Amino acid sequence: MNLHAPHHFVPPRPSIPAAEPGWYQSFVVLRTNALQMWPKDAYETDVLVQSFLGRRRFLLNAPDAIHHVLLENAVNYTRTSATIRILRPIVGEGLILSEGEEWRHQRRTIAPALAPRIIPMLARHVASATAGTVARLAAAKDQPVDLLAAMQMLALEIAARSMFSLEMQQYGTALRAMIARFGTRLGRPYFLDMMLPVGIPTLHDVARRKFRSDWITLMDEIIESRLRAPQSEGARDLFDVLLAARDPETGAAFSRAHLRDQVATMIVAGHETTALTLFWSLYLLASAPVEQERLLQEVRAVALDADNAGDTFTKLPYTRAVVDETLRLYPPAFIIVRKAIGPDRIGDLAIPKGSMVSVAPWVLHRHVGRWKDPDAFNPSRFLDAQQKAPRFAYLPFGAGPRVCVGAQFALAEASIVLATLIQRFEVALADDTPVLPVGVVTTQPDHPAPFRLRVRT
């Protein structure tokens, strides 16, 4: 029990090892639940120095040091070989993995396309898809509901409508099956993934290449379906926006392959992380009825239909605070790992060439030196300027040049969906089994907790 904040719900979390695990235990934890790799010291110190497979490993918690690695000297820190070989089959050479001038071209082209001005257009798709999910959930009456699966399907539906203006009856099952296929086996790190350079394939890379071939076929089929749709005068979805996007410096458009990789990146990264954010938000609100009631009072009388959601969600500060606090406690991307290309110095800390440098939002967001009552669910901390952590201490979307370009849309989407669900339903857990977070690719629940939804009158 957290004696410093007895009036706030403190969600259960995985056990924390008392000391740094050995290399074999570290590898096992990486494959089963990476949230258990950090000892108690990690949540209290500015820098944790470890050794793994003969390499120095630095975990940074000091905002100045994080600023240095992710922004000030970002060119010296690149993605690791393991990250590249694991993610490339599903995101290709899109914005996540591209480097150098190719990355700069993609970033310059995409950033204007995802400017805040397009959010009202996308909000219509969010509200429309959410209305269908609300109707299906209401039909469940008082039966237990798997909200994890429901939020995954809703987020995929939103991603598809926002990207293609297409409903997912035709492609939804295939997309979810392929994403699940990737996440349960191919998206997990193996020993050779971390030991071998990208150019030396492993047996798992052979399976990943087969997945890549199947994935490209599905993406191309969806894109062709969208291109056959009747034209419109203005942009109706992200695909129209990306198709029309031009590099402001060179005037170049995306090639067909790059367009496909951007589409895949946005669908995969966007829908899975948003689904998890919604699940954890609903779990926290079901566990903290006082906070759920406060959110209800904010959203009870607001219009969240397709015609009004684009304007309404900006007027829901407490709803946004719940989303922010959920992302603090359960950041979908729980770790950012970089490899030092050359030697560096951060204050008094020497970083040798080849070192692994990490920033773990899971640790950073629960650091006792950065947050008051860090384990407690307290959305009000994001409404109180006195409680806010310093910059570079809250990184649910990363930071620096590689910050997520879709962050504003993700926040808008989560706020609209959460507000709509709480407006329509009283959300409660159907049993008392604790839900523990598991870090494998993303921060997932250890089981699909059953919920009960009571339709509000």
N, C-alpha and C positions, 0 to 999 in steps of 0.2 A: 504493500500500500504506500502511496505517495503522501506522506504526512504534511507536505508543504501545500498541497492543493486538494484537500479532501472533498471539495465540492465539484471537482472536475473528474470526468471519467478517464481512467488510465487504462488504455487497451493492453491486452497481453502481448508479450513480445518473446522472441526466441531467447534461450539462455545465452549468457555472455561468458565466454571462457575466461578463467582467472588469469591465464598467461597465454602468450603466443603459441599456437599449435605448431607441431613439427611439420615438415614439408609434406609428408604423406597425409596427415590429418587435414592440412590446408587444402590439398588437392581434392580430397573427399568432400570437404565442406563446399568448395567451389562448385562441385557438380550436384550437390544435394540442397544446400541452403547457404549461399554466400553471406547472408546476414550474420552468420555465426563465426565469421573469420576474424573479427576484431575483438581483442580483449578489452577489459574495463578501461585500461589506460587510454585507449583510442578516443573515448568520449570525454576525456579530461585534459588532454595535452594538445599543444599547437601542432606538433609534428610527431608522428610515430614512425620510427625507422625499424624495418624488418628485413629479413633475408628469405628469399624463396628461389629454390633451384639455382643457387649460386649467384643470384642477382640481388642488388640492393633494391629495396622497395620502400618508398616514402608515401605516407598518408598525410595529407596537408589539411589542417583545420583552421589555420590563421588566414583571415581575409586578405591580408597583404600578399601572402605567399600564393594563394589561389589566384589573385589578380595577376600576379607575375606570370604564372604558368599558362593560364587560360586566355590572357589578354596581352599583357605587356611584352612577353617573349614567347608568344604562341608558336612562332615559326620554328622554335627549337624542340617542340614537343609534337610527336606524331602518334597516330593510332598504332596499336600493337599488331603484330602479325596474327595473333589469335583472333583479335577483333575483326580484322579484315577477312580472314578466311571463313569465319563464322557468318558474318553479315552479308558478304558479297553475293551469295546465291539468291538472297531475297530482295536486296536493295540495289544490286548491280553497281554501276558507277555513278549513281545519283549524288545528291548533295551530301549525304552522310559520309561517304568514303572517298569522294574525289579530292584531289590535292592540287596545290599550286594554281596555275593560271586557269586550268579547267574548273577548279572549285570556284575561283573568283568569278568566272563567266556565269556559272550556274547561280551563284549567290546574287550577282547583280541582276540577273534575269528574273529570279523568283521573288526576291524581296519586294519589289513594287507590286507584283501580282498578288501578294498576300497582305497588302496594306490594310489598315483598319477600315477603309471605305467599303471593302467588299463584304464585311461581316454581316450587315443587314441582309444582303442577298443570301448568304449562307445560313443565316438564322432562320429563314423561311424553311429551308430543307430540314433543319434540326427540329423545328416545331412540328412540321408535318409528320416526320418519322416518329417523333415522340408520341403524338396523338394516337397513332396506330398501336404502339406498344401499351399505352395506358388502357386502351380498349381491351386488349388481350389480357392484361393483368387483372382488370376489373372482372373479367369473366371467370377468373379462378375462384371467386367468392372467398371463402375462409380457408381454402386449401393451402398447404405450404408451397412456397414459390422459390425456385432457384433463380435468385436475382443476378448471380454471376453470369449464368447463361443468357438471361434476358438482357443484361446490359451489354454483353458481347455482341448479341445479335442486333440490338438497337444501335450500338456504335458502328457496327459494320454497315447497317442500313443508312445511317447518317453519312458515313464516309462515301458510300456509293452514290447516294443522291447528291451530296455536295460536289463530288468529283464528276459524275456523269449524268445527273438528273435521271438516274435509272433506279427503279425498285429492284430489290435483290432476290426476287423469287427465282429467277433463272440462274443466277451465279452465286448466290449467298452460300449454299451448301458446299459447293466446290471450293470457294474462297476460304471458308472456315476450316474445311478439312485439310487444305494445304497448309494453312497457317498453323494448325494444330500439329500436323506432321512435322513441320519445321521445328516448332517450339519444344516438342517432347523429346526429340532425339538429335536432330542436326544442329539446333541452336545452343546445345550445351557444350562446354569446353571439354576436350579430351587432352590427355597428357601430351600427345604429339602435336596438338594444335599450339601448345605453348612452347614447345621445344624446337620445332622446325621452322625454317623460313617459309614465307608464303609460296615460293616457287617450287618447293618440294611437296608433292601431294601425298596425302595419307588415304587409307581406305575410306575414311569418313568423307574426305573431299570427293571421292568418286561418287558417293551417295549424294553429296551436295550438288555435284554437277548434274546428276540426273534430276534432282529436284529443280535446279535452275532451268533446265530444258522444259520441264512440265509447267513451271511457273510462267515462263515467257510465253508459252503457248496460250495459257489462260488469260494473261494480261493482254496479249494481242487480240484475242477473241473479244474481250470486253471492249477494248478500244475500237475495234472494227464495228461493233454493234453501235457504239456511241456515234461514230462518224457517219453511219447510215441514217441517223436520226435527222428529221427536218431541221434546217438552219433557222436561226433566230436573229433578230436585229441586234440585240444586246447580249452581253454575257449572262448565261443562265446558271453556270456552274464553274468549278475550278478548271475543268478540262478546257472550256472556252477561254478562260483567262490564261492558262498555260500555253494553249495553242497560239494565242495572239501575242504572248510575251516576247519582248525583244531586249537584248542586251543594250543598255543605254549608251555604252561606249562603242560597241562594234556594230550594233543593229542586227546581230545574228539571232536567229530563232533556235529553238531546241531541235535537234535531230530527232528522228522517230525513235531511235534507241534511247536517247536521253529523256524524251518525253515519257516513254514507257517506264524508265527507272524512277523518274520523279513521281509518276502516278503510283507505282508500287510502294515507294517510300512513304508517301502520304497516307495511303490506305493502311499499310502495316503499322507504321509508327503511330499514326493518329488514332486508329480505332482501338488498338489493344490498350494503349496507355489511358485513353479516355474511359474505356469500359472499366478498367481497374480503379480509376479515380472515382467513378460513380459507385462501384461496388463498395469501396472502402468508406465513401461518404455516407452511404445508406447504412452500413454496419455501425459506424460511429454514431449516427443520429438515432438508430434503433437502440443503441446502448446508452444514450444520453437523452432521455425524454425532454428534459428542460431545454436543451439546445434545439431539439426538433420543434418544440412548441414555439420557441422564439423565431425560428425560420418560418414556421407556418404563419405567424402574425405578420411577417413581412410580405409573404406572397399570397395571402388569402384572397385578396381582392384585385390582384393585378391581372392584366390580359397577357396571356402567353401563347396565343394562337399564332398562326403563320403570318398574319398581317401585322402583328404588334410586337412579336418577340424581339425583333431587331432593335427596337427602341427601349423595351421594358427591361431587358436584362442589365442594362447599365444603371438602373435605379434600384438595384437589389444589393446593397452593400453587405448585409449579413450573409446572404447566400454566397456571395463571392468570398467572404471571409471563411465560411465553412469549406469551400473548395480549396482555398489557400492552405488552411490548417490540415486538411486531408493530405494535400501534396507535401506538407512538411513531415507528417508522421509516416506516410506511405509513398515516398517518391517512386514513381514507376521505374525510372532509370536510377537505380540505387548506387551506381558507381560510375565514375569517369576515369578511364585509365589512359595514360600517355607514356610514351617511351622517349627519353631524352636523346635527341640526335647527337648533340655534343655536350660537353661539360657546361655546367651553369652554376651560379651562386645566387642563393636567395637569402639575403641578409648574411648571417653567419653560417648558413647551411650550404655545404658543398654538394652539388649533384653530379656524380660521375656520368660520363657518357654511357649510354645503354641502360641506365637505371629506369625502373618502373616508378612513375609518379602518379599517385591516385588522389582524387577528390571524391569522397563518398557522401553524397547527399544523405544517405541513411544515417551516417555517423554525425555529419555536420549539423543536420537538423535536430539532433538529440544531444548536442554537445552542451555540457553543463556550464561552460563559460560563455556561451552565445545566447542561451535561451533560459528564461525563468520557467521552472517546472517543465523541463523539456519533454517528459513522457506523457504529460496530460493533454487531453483534447480540449482546447480552449480557443475557439474561433475568435473571441474578442481580442486576442493579442494582435490580430491584423487590423483592428479598428483603433487601437491605442498606439499612438506614436511613441509613447514611452517604452513600450514592450517590443517594438520591432527590432529585429536583429540588424546589425550593420550589413551593408552591401557585401556581396560575396560570402554571406553566411546562409543564404537561402537560394538554392539553385535547382528547383524542380525541372527547369528547362535548360540547364547548362548556363554558360556565360561566355562572353567574349565573341570572337568572330563566328564560332560554331554554335552560338545559342540557337535554339529551335525557332525556325522562321514561322512555324504555325502556332506559337504559344498563345497569341491573343485569340485565335479562333478556338483553340482547345479550351481556354478559360470560358469563353462565351458559350460554347457547346455544353460544357459541364454545368454551368450556372443555369442555363435554360432547362436542361433535362431535370436537374435536381429540384429546381423550383416547381416544375410541373408535377413531378412525382409527389412531392410533399404537399402540394396544393390539393391533390386528388386522393392521397392515401395516408393513413396513419401506418407507419412502418414499425414492425416489431420483429424480434428474433423468435423463431419457432422452437428453439431449444437452447439449453445453457452451455453447449459445448464451446469452449473458447476457440476463436478463429486466430490462428497464428500466421504471420507473414512469412513467405518463403521467397528468397532471392534466387531465381533461376531465369536468366534473361531479363525478366521484369519482377516487380514486387507483387507476388501472387498470394492469394489465401491458400492455406493448406488443405482446405476442403470447401466445397460449395455450400456454405451455410444456408439452411432453409429459413425463409422469412414468412411472416403473415402480414398481409396487406388488408386493412379495413378501409373501405371506400368512405370518404368524408361526405357528410350531408350538409 
